Amino acid sequence: MNLSNSKRRTWEHTAETVLLLGSGVLAAAAVLPGMGVAGWLPPLVIIIAGTVISLSVWAASGHGRISFFCFLYGAYLGLWDLWAEASHVWHTAVVAVWLVGMIIACPWASHAMVATLPPPEKPGEPRAIEGPTDAEAMAEEMAKFDHMFNQIGCQGVQTVDFREEKSGRVLRLQLPRSGKVTLSTLESAAKQIEVILRLKAGAVEFTPGEHSGDIVMRLREHEVLVESPRLRPEVHAKTINESFAIGVQENGDVLKISLRELHMFIVGTTGSGKSNLINVLLAQLSYCVDTLIWVIDMKGGRTAKPWLQAWIEGKAQAPALDWVATTREEAALMMDAFETAIITRSNSGVGGSKITPSASMPQIILICDEMAILFGALRGSRSDVGEGAKTNQQFIKKAEGSVQMARSEACTSIWATQRGTNTMAASGDLKSLCKLRIALGAATEGDLRYVIPDARIAQKQLAFMADTPGVGMAVVGRNASQLSKFFHHDHIENECSEGGNEGCVPHCPVYKTSLEVGGIRPRLDRLTAEPLGPAYADRWQRAEDLLRRPVPSRSATAVLDDDGDTSQFDDIVKSSFGDDPESKVHPTHKRMRELVASRGPSGCTPSSSANGWKARGTSSPGRPSSAG
């Protein structure tokens, strides 16, 4: 009999017990008054019996609803009986009503409880895979694994813990003190275990536990990474100072990362889901009110431009991305600006030992997609790029220097490529500085070793990621997450630009996010912006080809006024993507601004203002001109 049938029988037995005991109490309540017993005694017996019955029901079933019902029903009928005795109402009527109520209510309550249980097993039907339900069943299950280890030549291995997860069973193993069985021994036996348990190739994984004799064995028995979870509002990031979600692990837990002080390195072949992951990161970072995003997109803006579309159309107050580079020249300016921002903040002494990002001094995150074009070690020589252009070796040197100093200055970076080799991912020094690494699909196990030094983990990843896009693993140092499915936050297939339309459709997740975050984008602080000069202030003027609209030049200081009211994008938005505000200003107001500006620091007095108006042949504001 399985657990469901046991619970079912418990409820049925409870109903029978309540009905029998209730009938007996009612019979006693009917007989006792005729025997000269005091009138208050039968109601008291009823109430006490109802309490005892309810407690016995609760102890037998483990649920309180039906026992609470028994207690209330007994108390109610007991008080009714007491009232009937005092009012000289026919006592037999009370007994009859209670008896009928018990006959109807108890089976009904039992049926209602049984209906909530899973259906019983039918003969001949295959039994669903279930984990152990109690200590005895768990011990029996662990004994089976101990016997299996003895069969495959791993004598002395004991299973000391056992649990069920969404992806399958997880066991904690204790190795024998003789040292004849090690982690490597178990890994070499993984193929045999897969055959014995009829599991998919690569479904058995061994990882170190708390010490050398403690091993964790994970059995991936269920496909849990096929469905792509959506980036829902409840997991939207709020601040870069807190970790944020990027996917769901195979055990059902949310995968969270922190980019507050860590640089990230992403590797994924074509079709592995790397572009979708970058869009997930862009979405989460754009939801942070204390983060600015700079993007180097050497694919002509294919990744970055959709995030600017809502702003280009004039529907978003500010672009989701603060700066985009699609050419080698613009990328060089951005890398120089990134380094300058780090040095400026470091020399300022702001924040003590390190800067804590805020809306007034936001974190700068530089993202480089397809980094091989600019940072591949064997590309971009002087003969390739020509005189005056920055070579790949110069880009690599600049990146290494910036990444080394950036941690405490609220500046971090994300580097994405198809392979982790130096030919496509800069130098080993740059990769070693990226403590946070994410591996998606890879062509070979050797490629994964460049991302995750632990070859055992890489081997298990390779087996399960080869055929499932969007599956990967996050690693910080030597601490690796479980296999995870990253959120889906990509363009709508066959509806956005990939399907022939120019740009994204309104219900595209990327477009909707860029529209939502336009009002919460922070501004670069004056301390950081001023040393960057025109390289930063005129970044959108140089991006006219990307934006497909002319953008007027703006001063480098038009970033943040002393009162903190001027947005870095206000002038651009108003003049390039809306009506010109100057055309709506009254001429007298313009003249007054000229007078105030001409007086300089000394200010404008009433007499100087009047003289100024007379010099122009106009009267003071609000009066008609004498010359008119």
C-alpha positions as CSV (number, residue, x, y, z in Angstrom):
1,M,0.0,0.0,0.0
2,N,1.4,3.4,-1.0
3,L,1.3,6.6,1.1
4,S,-1.8,7.9,-0.7
5,N,-3.8,4.8,0.1
6,S,-2.6,4.9,3.8
7,K,-3.9,8.5,4.1
8,R,-7.1,7.5,2.4
9,R,-7.7,4.7,4.9
10,T,-6.9,7.0,7.8
11,W,-9.6,9.4,6.9
12,E,-12.2,6.7,6.4
13,H,-11.3,5.1,9.7
14,T,-11.6,8.5,11.4
15,A,-15.1,9.0,10.0
16,E,-16.2,5.6,11.2
17,T,-14.8,6.2,14.7
18,V,-16.5,9.6,15.0
19,L,-19.8,8.2,13.9
20,L,-19.7,5.2,16.3
21,L,-18.5,7.2,19.3
22,G,-21.0,10.0,18.5
23,S,-23.9,7.5,18.4
24,G,-22.8,6.0,21.7
25,V,-22.7,9.4,23.4
26,L,-26.1,10.3,22.0
27,A,-27.6,7.0,23.3
28,A,-26.2,7.7,26.7
29,A,-27.5,11.3,26.6
30,A,-31.0,9.8,25.8
31,V,-31.0,7.2,28.5
32,L,-29.4,9.1,31.5
33,P,-32.3,11.6,32.1
34,G,-34.7,8.7,32.4
35,M,-32.5,7.2,35.1
36,G,-32.8,10.2,37.3
37,V,-29.5,11.8,36.4
38,A,-29.2,15.5,36.8
39,G,-30.1,17.5,33.7
40,W,-26.7,19.2,33.3
41,L,-24.8,16.0,33.2
42,P,-25.8,14.8,29.6
43,P,-24.7,18.1,28.0
44,L,-21.4,17.9,29.9
45,V,-20.8,14.4,28.7
46,I,-21.5,15.5,25.2
47,I,-19.0,18.3,25.3
48,I,-16.3,16.2,26.9
49,A,-16.9,13.4,24.4
50,G,-16.7,15.8,21.5
51,T,-13.4,17.1,22.8
52,V,-12.0,13.6,23.2
53,I,-13.2,12.6,19.8
54,S,-11.7,15.7,18.1
55,L,-8.3,15.2,19.8
56,S,-8.2,11.5,18.7
57,V,-9.1,12.5,15.2
58,W,-6.3,15.1,15.1
59,A,-3.8,12.5,16.5
60,A,-4.8,9.9,14.0
61,S,-4.9,12.0,10.8
62,G,-2.5,14.8,11.5
63,H,-5.0,17.3,10.2
64,G,-7.0,19.7,12.3
65,R,-9.9,20.6,10.1
66,I,-12.1,17.6,10.7
67,S,-11.2,17.4,14.4
68,F,-12.0,21.1,14.8
69,F,-15.4,20.4,13.1
70,C,-16.0,17.6,15.6
71,F,-15.3,19.8,18.6
72,L,-17.5,22.7,17.4
73,Y,-20.3,20.3,16.6
74,G,-20.1,18.6,20.0
75,A,-19.9,21.9,21.8
76,Y,-22.9,23.3,19.9
77,L,-25.1,20.3,20.5
78,G,-24.1,20.1,24.1
79,L,-25.2,23.7,24.7
80,W,-28.3,23.1,22.7
81,D,-29.1,20.1,24.9
82,L,-28.5,22.2,28.0
83,W,-30.9,24.8,26.7
84,A,-33.5,22.2,25.8
85,E,-33.3,20.8,29.4
86,A,-33.8,24.2,30.9
87,S,-36.6,25.1,28.5
88,H,-38.4,21.8,28.9
89,V,-38.2,21.2,25.2
90,W,-38.6,17.6,24.1
91,H,-35.2,16.0,24.8
92,T,-35.6,13.2,22.2
93,A,-35.8,15.8,19.4
94,V,-32.3,17.1,20.4
95,V,-30.8,13.6,20.3
96,A,-32.4,12.8,17.0
97,V,-31.1,16.0,15.3
98,W,-27.6,15.3,16.6
99,L,-27.6,11.7,15.5
100,V,-28.8,12.6,11.9
101,G,-26.2,15.4,11.8
102,M,-23.4,13.0,12.7
103,I,-24.6,10.4,10.1
104,I,-24.6,13.1,7.3
105,A,-21.6,15.3,8.3
106,C,-19.0,12.7,9.1
107,P,-19.1,10.8,5.8
108,W,-19.3,14.1,3.9
109,A,-16.2,15.4,5.7
110,S,-14.4,12.2,5.0
111,H,-15.3,12.3,1.3
112,A,-14.1,15.9,1.1
113,M,-10.7,15.1,2.6
114,V,-10.3,12.0,0.5
115,A,-11.0,13.9,-2.7
116,T,-7.9,16.1,-2.1
117,L,-5.6,13.0,-2.2
118,P,-4.0,11.7,-5.4
119,P,-5.8,8.7,-7.0
120,P,-4.8,5.2,-5.8
121,E,-2.6,3.1,-8.0
122,K,-4.4,0.7,-10.4
123,P,-3.1,-2.8,-10.9
124,G,-0.8,-3.1,-13.9
125,E,0.1,0.6,-14.1
126,P,3.8,1.5,-13.8
127,R,4.6,3.2,-10.5
128,A,5.9,6.8,-10.7
129,I,9.4,7.3,-9.5
130,E,9.3,8.5,-5.9
131,G,11.9,9.2,-3.3
132,P,11.9,7.5,0.0
133,T,9.0,8.5,2.2
134,D,10.4,7.6,5.6
135,A,13.6,6.6,7.4
136,E,13.2,2.9,6.6
137,A,12.6,3.5,2.9
138,M,15.6,5.9,2.8
139,A,17.9,3.3,4.4
140,E,16.7,0.7,2.0
141,E,17.4,3.0,-1.0
142,M,20.9,3.9,0.3
143,A,21.7,0.2,0.8
144,K,21.0,-0.4,-2.9
145,F,23.6,2.1,-3.8
146,D,26.1,0.7,-1.4
147,H,25.6,-2.7,-3.0
148,M,26.0,-1.2,-6.5
149,F,29.3,0.4,-5.5
150,N,30.6,-3.0,-4.3
151,Q,29.6,-4.5,-7.6
152,I,31.6,-2.1,-9.7
153,G,34.7,-2.4,-7.6
154,C,34.3,0.6,-5.2
155,Q,34.2,-1.5,-2.0
156,G,33.7,0.4,1.2
157,V,31.8,3.4,-0.2
158,Q,28.8,4.2,2.0
159,T,25.8,6.4,1.3
160,V,25.2,8.6,4.3
161,D,22.6,11.0,3.0
162,F,19.9,11.0,0.3
163,R,17.6,13.6,-1.1
164,E,15.4,14.2,-4.1
165,E,15.7,17.4,-6.3
166,K,13.9,18.4,-9.4
167,S,16.6,17.0,-11.7
168,G,17.0,13.7,-9.8
169,R,18.6,12.1,-6.8
170,V,21.5,13.6,-4.9
171,L,23.6,11.3,-2.6
172,R,26.4,12.1,-0.1
173,L,29.0,9.4,-0.1
174,Q,31.6,8.5,2.5
175,L,34.9,7.0,1.1
176,P,36.7,4.3,3.0
177,R,39.6,5.3,5.2
178,S,41.8,2.8,3.4
179,G,42.2,5.3,0.6
180,K,41.7,2.6,-2.1
181,V,38.7,4.6,-3.5
182,T,39.1,8.2,-4.4
183,L,37.1,10.9,-6.3
184,S,39.0,9.9,-9.5
185,T,38.0,6.2,-8.9
186,L,34.3,7.2,-8.8
187,E,34.6,9.4,-11.8
188,S,36.1,6.6,-13.8
189,A,33.2,4.4,-12.8
190,A,30.5,7.0,-13.8
191,K,29.9,5.3,-17.2
192,Q,29.2,2.0,-15.5
193,I,26.7,3.7,-13.1
194,E,25.0,5.3,-16.0
195,V,24.5,1.9,-17.7
196,I,23.3,0.2,-14.5
197,L,20.8,3.0,-13.8
198,R,19.9,3.4,-17.5
199,L,20.7,7.1,-17.5
200,K,21.8,9.5,-20.2
201,A,25.5,9.8,-21.0
202,G,27.0,12.4,-18.6
203,A,24.0,12.1,-16.1
204,V,26.3,11.0,-13.2
205,E,28.4,13.6,-11.7
206,F,30.8,13.5,-8.6
207,T,31.9,16.6,-6.8
208,P,34.1,17.1,-3.7
209,G,32.3,17.6,-0.4
210,E,33.5,19.0,2.9
211,H,36.7,17.0,2.9
212,S,38.6,14.5,0.7
213,G,36.5,11.5,2.0
214,D,33.2,13.3,1.5
215,I,31.8,13.1,-2.1
216,V,28.5,14.3,-3.6
217,M,27.0,12.2,-6.3
218,R,24.3,13.9,-8.5
219,L,22.0,11.9,-10.8
220,R,20.4,13.9,-13.5
221,E,17.3,11.7,-14.2
222,H,14.7,14.3,-15.3
223,E,14.8,16.9,-18.1
224,V,14.3,20.2,-16.2
225,L,16.3,22.6,-18.4
226,V,14.3,22.4,-21.5
227,E,11.7,25.1,-20.8
228,S,13.1,28.7,-20.9
229,P,12.0,30.7,-17.9
230,R,11.0,34.4,-18.5
231,L,12.5,37.4,-16.9
232,R,9.5,38.4,-14.8
233,P,9.0,41.6,-12.8
234,E,9.5,39.9,-9.4
235,V,13.1,39.2,-10.3
236,H,14.0,42.6,-11.8
237,A,17.1,44.1,-10.4
238,K,16.9,47.3,-8.4
239,T,20.5,48.2,-7.6
240,I,23.9,47.0,-8.6
241,N,24.8,46.7,-4.9
242,E,22.7,43.6,-4.7
243,S,23.0,40.3,-6.6
244,F,20.4,39.8,-9.3
245,A,18.8,36.8,-11.1
246,I,19.8,35.6,-14.6
247,G,18.3,32.1,-14.7
248,V,17.1,29.0,-12.9
249,Q,19.3,26.2,-11.7
250,E,18.4,22.5,-12.3
251,N,17.3,22.1,-8.6
252,G,14.8,24.9,-9.1
253,D,16.8,27.6,-7.3
254,V,17.2,31.0,-8.9
255,L,20.7,31.6,-10.2
256,K,22.0,35.0,-9.0
257,I,25.2,36.8,-9.7
258,S,26.9,40.0,-8.4
259,L,28.7,42.5,-10.7
260,R,29.3,45.0,-7.9
261,E,33.1,44.3,-7.8
262,L,33.5,41.4,-10.2
263,H,34.4,41.3,-13.9
264,M,32.6,38.7,-16.0
265,F,33.9,36.5,-18.8
266,I,31.3,34.7,-21.1
267,V,32.1,32.0,-23.6
268,G,29.5,30.4,-25.9
269,T,29.6,29.1,-29.4
270,T,27.1,30.2,-32.1
271,G,23.6,29.0,-31.2
272,S,24.4,28.4,-27.5
273,G,22.3,31.3,-26.3
274,K,25.1,33.9,-25.7
275,S,23.2,36.8,-27.4
276,N,20.1,36.0,-25.3
277,L,22.2,36.0,-22.1
278,I,23.7,39.4,-23.0
279,N,20.2,40.8,-23.5
280,V,19.3,39.4,-20.0
281,L,22.3,41.1,-18.5
282,L,21.5,44.4,-20.3
283,A,17.9,44.2,-19.1
284,Q,18.9,43.6,-15.5
285,L,21.6,46.2,-15.5
286,S,19.2,48.8,-17.1
287,Y,16.7,48.2,-14.3
288,C,19.4,49.2,-11.8
289,V,19.0,52.9,-10.9
290,D,22.7,53.3,-10.1
291,T,24.3,51.7,-13.2
292,L,25.4,53.2,-16.5
293,I,26.1,50.8,-19.4
294,W,28.8,51.3,-22.1
295,V,28.7,48.8,-24.9
296,I,31.3,47.9,-27.5
297,D,29.4,46.2,-30.3
298,M,31.6,45.3,-33.3
299,K,28.7,43.7,-35.1
300,G,27.5,47.0,-36.5
301,G,25.3,47.6,-33.5
302,R,23.2,44.5,-33.9
303,T,23.2,43.9,-30.2
304,A,23.0,47.5,-29.0
305,K,20.8,49.3,-31.4
306,P,17.5,47.6,-30.4
307,W,18.1,49.0,-26.9
308,L,18.2,52.5,-28.4
309,Q,15.1,52.2,-30.6
310,A,12.6,53.5,-28.1
311,W,14.8,56.6,-27.5
312,I,15.4,57.1,-31.2
313,E,11.7,57.2,-31.7
314,G,11.2,59.7,-29.0
315,K,9.2,57.4,-26.8
316,A,11.8,56.9,-24.0
317,Q,13.1,59.7,-21.9
318,A,16.7,58.4,-22.2
319,P,18.5,55.5,-23.9
320,A,18.9,52.3,-22.0
321,L,22.6,52.3,-22.9
322,D,24.7,55.3,-22.0
323,W,27.3,54.9,-24.7
324,V,27.7,52.6,-27.8
325,A,30.8,52.0,-29.9
326,T,30.5,50.2,-33.2
327,T,33.8,51.2,-34.8
328,R,37.5,50.7,-33.8
329,E,37.9,54.4,-33.4
330,E,34.9,54.8,-31.1
331,A,35.9,51.7,-29.1
332,A,39.4,53.3,-28.5
333,L,37.7,56.4,-27.2
334,M,35.5,54.3,-24.9
335,M,38.4,52.3,-23.5
336,D,40.4,55.5,-22.9
337,A,37.4,57.1,-21.2
338,F,36.9,53.9,-19.1
339,E,40.5,54.1,-17.9
340,T,40.2,57.9,-17.3
341,A,37.0,57.4,-15.2
342,I,38.8,54.8,-13.0
343,I,41.8,57.0,-12.5
344,T,39.7,60.1,-11.8
345,R,37.6,58.4,-9.2
346,S,40.7,56.8,-7.6
347,N,42.5,60.1,-7.3
348,S,39.4,61.8,-5.9
349,G,39.4,59.8,-2.6
350,V,35.6,59.7,-2.7
351,G,34.1,56.8,-0.7
352,G,37.0,56.0,1.5
353,S,38.4,52.6,0.7
354,K,36.0,52.1,-2.2
355,I,33.1,53.8,-3.9
356,T,29.6,52.5,-3.2
357,P,27.5,53.1,-6.4
358,S,24.5,55.4,-6.2
359,A,22.3,57.4,-8.5
360,S,24.6,60.4,-7.9
361,M,27.8,58.4,-8.7
362,P,26.7,55.4,-10.7
363,Q,28.6,52.2,-11.5
364,I,30.0,52.1,-15.0
365,I,29.8,48.7,-16.6
366,L,31.6,48.2,-19.9
367,I,30.3,45.3,-22.1
368,C,32.2,44.0,-25.0
369,D,30.5,41.6,-27.3
370,E,32.5,39.5,-29.8
371,M,35.7,40.7,-28.2
372,A,37.9,38.7,-30.6
373,I,37.7,41.5,-33.2
374,L,39.5,44.0,-30.9
375,F,41.1,41.8,-28.3
376,G,42.1,38.6,-30.2
377,A,45.8,38.2,-29.5
378,L,46.7,37.2,-33.1
379,R,44.6,39.8,-34.8
380,G,44.6,43.6,-35.4
381,S,48.3,44.1,-36.0
382,R,49.7,47.5,-37.3
383,S,49.7,46.1,-40.8
384,D,46.0,45.1,-40.4
385,V,44.6,48.4,-38.9
386,G,46.9,51.0,-40.5
387,E,48.8,53.9,-39.1
388,G,47.1,55.9,-36.4
389,A,44.6,53.2,-35.4
390,K,44.9,51.3,-32.1
391,T,46.1,47.8,-32.5
392,N,44.7,44.7,-30.7
393,Q,47.8,44.5,-28.5
394,Q,47.1,48.1,-27.4
395,F,43.5,47.3,-26.7
396,I,44.5,44.3,-24.7
397,K,47.0,46.3,-22.7
398,K,44.4,49.0,-22.0
399,A,41.9,46.4,-20.9
400,E,44.3,44.7,-18.5
401,G,45.3,48.0,-16.9
402,S,41.7,49.1,-16.5
403,V,40.4,45.8,-15.1
404,Q,43.2,45.7,-12.5
405,M,42.2,49.1,-11.0
406,A,38.5,49.1,-11.5
407,R,37.2,47.1,-8.6
408,S,37.1,49.8,-5.9
409,E,36.1,52.6,-8.3
410,A,32.6,51.3,-9.1
411,C,33.7,50.3,-12.6
412,T,33.4,46.7,-13.9
413,S,33.3,44.9,-17.2
414,I,31.8,42.0,-19.1
415,W,33.7,40.3,-21.9
416,A,31.9,37.9,-24.3
417,T,33.4,35.6,-27.0
418,Q,32.9,32.3,-28.8
419,R,36.1,30.6,-27.5
420,G,38.2,31.1,-24.4
421,T,41.5,30.8,-26.3
422,N,43.9,33.7,-26.4
423,T,43.3,34.0,-30.2
424,M,39.7,35.1,-29.4
425,A,39.7,36.2,-25.8
426,A,42.7,38.5,-25.3
427,S,45.4,37.4,-22.9
428,G,45.5,34.9,-20.0
429,D,46.0,37.9,-17.7
430,L,42.7,39.5,-18.7
431,K,40.8,36.2,-18.2
432,S,42.4,35.6,-14.9
433,L,41.2,39.0,-13.7
434,C,37.6,38.0,-14.5
435,K,36.6,36.0,-11.4
436,L,33.0,35.5,-12.5
437,R,32.8,33.2,-15.5
438,I,29.8,31.8,-17.5
439,A,30.2,28.9,-19.9
440,L,27.5,28.0,-22.4
441,G,27.9,25.6,-25.2
442,A,31.4,24.8,-26.4
443,A,32.8,22.9,-29.4
444,T,35.1,20.7,-27.3
445,E,35.9,19.9,-23.7
446,G,39.2,21.6,-24.2
447,D,37.4,24.9,-24.9
448,L,35.6,24.7,-21.6
449,R,38.9,24.2,-19.8
450,Y,39.8,27.8,-20.7
451,V,36.7,29.0,-18.9
452,I,36.3,26.5,-16.1
453,P,39.7,25.1,-14.9
454,D,38.0,22.1,-13.3
455,A,37.9,19.6,-16.2
456,R,35.5,17.3,-14.3
457,I,32.8,20.0,-14.2
458,A,33.5,20.9,-17.8
459,Q,33.0,17.3,-18.9
460,K,29.6,17.2,-17.3
461,Q,28.6,20.5,-18.8
462,L,29.6,19.4,-22.3
463,A,27.4,16.4,-22.1
464,F,24.3,18.3,-21.2
465,M,24.8,21.6,-23.0
466,A,25.5,20.3,-26.4
467,D,21.9,20.0,-27.5
468,T,20.2,22.5,-25.3
469,P,20.7,26.3,-26.1
470,G,20.6,28.6,-23.1
471,V,22.0,26.1,-20.6
472,G,25.2,27.0,-18.8
473,M,27.1,27.3,-15.6
474,A,28.3,30.2,-13.5
475,V,31.6,30.0,-11.7
476,V,33.2,32.3,-9.2
477,G,36.8,31.2,-8.6
478,R,36.4,27.4,-7.9
479,N,32.8,27.7,-6.7
480,A,30.4,26.6,-9.5
481,S,26.7,26.8,-9.7
482,Q,24.6,23.9,-10.9
483,L,23.7,23.6,-14.6
484,S,21.2,26.5,-15.2
485,K,18.8,27.6,-17.8
486,F,19.1,31.4,-18.4
487,F,16.1,33.6,-18.6
488,H,14.7,34.1,-22.1
489,H,14.7,37.8,-22.9
490,D,15.4,38.0,-26.6
491,H,13.8,39.4,-29.8
492,I,10.6,37.8,-31.1
493,E,11.5,35.5,-33.9
494,N,10.2,36.4,-37.4
495,E,8.7,39.6,-36.0
496,C,11.6,41.8,-35.1
497,S,14.4,43.0,-37.4
498,E,15.6,39.4,-37.8
499,G,12.3,38.6,-39.6
500,G,12.6,41.4,-42.1
501,N,11.0,44.3,-40.2
502,E,13.1,47.4,-39.5
503,G,13.6,47.4,-35.8
504,C,11.7,45.7,-33.0
505,V,7.9,45.4,-32.7
506,P,6.2,47.1,-29.6
507,H,5.7,43.8,-27.8
508,C,9.4,42.7,-28.2
509,P,10.9,42.1,-24.7
510,V,14.0,44.2,-25.5
511,Y,11.9,47.1,-26.8
512,K,9.5,47.0,-23.9
513,T,12.4,47.0,-21.4
514,S,14.2,49.9,-23.0
515,L,10.9,51.8,-22.9
516,E,10.3,51.0,-19.2
517,V,13.8,52.0,-18.0
518,G,14.0,55.4,-19.9
519,G,12.8,57.3,-16.9
520,I,15.1,55.7,-14.4
521,R,18.5,56.0,-16.2
522,P,21.1,57.7,-14.0
523,R,23.4,60.5,-15.2
524,L,27.2,60.4,-15.1
525,D,28.4,62.5,-12.2
526,R,30.3,65.7,-12.9
527,L,33.5,64.5,-11.2
528,T,33.8,61.6,-13.7
529,A,32.4,63.3,-16.8
530,E,34.4,66.5,-16.9
531,P,37.8,64.8,-17.4
532,L,36.4,62.8,-20.3
533,G,35.7,66.0,-22.3
534,P,34.2,65.8,-25.8
535,A,35.0,62.0,-26.1
536,Y,32.0,61.5,-23.8
537,A,29.9,64.6,-24.3
538,D,29.8,64.3,-28.1
539,R,29.3,60.5,-28.2
540,W,25.9,60.7,-29.7
541,Q,27.0,63.2,-32.4
542,R,29.5,60.6,-33.6
543,A,26.8,58.0,-33.6
544,E,24.6,59.6,-36.2
545,D,24.9,56.6,-38.5
546,L,23.8,54.3,-35.8
547,L,20.9,56.6,-34.7
548,R,20.1,57.6,-38.3
549,R,19.3,61.1,-37.2
550,P,21.5,64.2,-36.7
551,V,22.3,65.1,-33.1
552,P,23.4,68.7,-32.3
553,S,26.7,69.3,-30.6
554,R,26.6,69.8,-26.8
555,S,29.2,71.0,-24.3
556,A,31.1,68.5,-22.2
557,T,29.8,70.2,-19.0
558,A,26.2,69.7,-20.0
559,V,26.0,66.6,-17.8
560,L,24.8,67.6,-14.4
561,D,24.2,71.2,-13.2
562,D,25.2,72.2,-9.7
563,D,21.6,71.9,-8.6
564,G,21.4,68.4,-10.0
565,D,18.4,69.1,-12.3
566,T,19.9,68.8,-15.8
567,S,19.8,65.4,-17.4
568,Q,22.6,64.5,-19.7
569,F,20.0,63.7,-22.4
570,D,17.5,66.4,-22.0
571,D,18.9,68.7,-24.6
572,I,19.4,65.9,-27.1
573,V,15.9,64.6,-26.6
574,K,14.3,67.9,-26.9
575,S,16.2,69.2,-29.9
576,S,16.7,66.0,-31.9
577,F,13.6,64.0,-31.2
578,G,11.0,66.7,-30.4
579,D,10.1,70.3,-30.9
580,D,12.8,72.9,-30.4
581,P,12.1,74.6,-27.1
582,E,13.8,77.8,-28.1
583,S,11.2,78.5,-30.8
584,K,8.6,78.8,-28.0
585,V,10.5,81.3,-25.9
586,H,9.2,84.9,-26.0
587,P,11.8,87.5,-27.3
588,T,11.7,89.5,-24.1
589,H,12.7,86.4,-22.1
590,K,15.6,85.8,-24.5
591,R,16.8,89.4,-24.1
592,M,16.6,89.2,-20.3
593,R,18.8,86.1,-20.4
594,E,21.3,87.9,-22.5
595,L,21.5,90.8,-20.0
596,V,21.9,88.5,-17.1
597,A,24.7,86.6,-18.9
598,S,26.5,89.9,-19.9
599,R,26.7,91.1,-16.3
600,G,28.8,88.0,-15.3
601,P,29.4,87.3,-11.6
602,S,28.4,90.8,-10.4
603,G,24.8,90.1,-11.3
604,C,22.1,92.2,-12.9
605,T,20.5,95.2,-11.0
606,P,17.2,97.0,-11.9
607,S,19.1,100.0,-13.3
608,S,21.5,98.0,-15.4
609,S,18.5,96.0,-16.7
610,A,16.6,99.1,-17.7
611,N,19.7,100.6,-19.5
612,G,20.1,97.3,-21.3
613,W,16.6,97.4,-22.6
614,K,17.0,101.1,-23.7
615,A,20.2,100.3,-25.5
616,R,18.3,97.8,-27.7
617,G,15.4,100.3,-28.2
618,T,13.0,98.3,-26.2
619,S,11.1,98.9,-23.1
620,S,11.3,96.8,-20.0
621,P,9.5,93.5,-20.0
622,G,5.8,93.7,-20.1
623,R,5.7,97.2,-21.7
624,P,5.3,98.0,-25.4
625,S,8.4,99.3,-27.1
626,S,8.6,103.1,-27.6
627,A,10.0,102.6,-31.0
628,G,7.2,100.2,-31.9
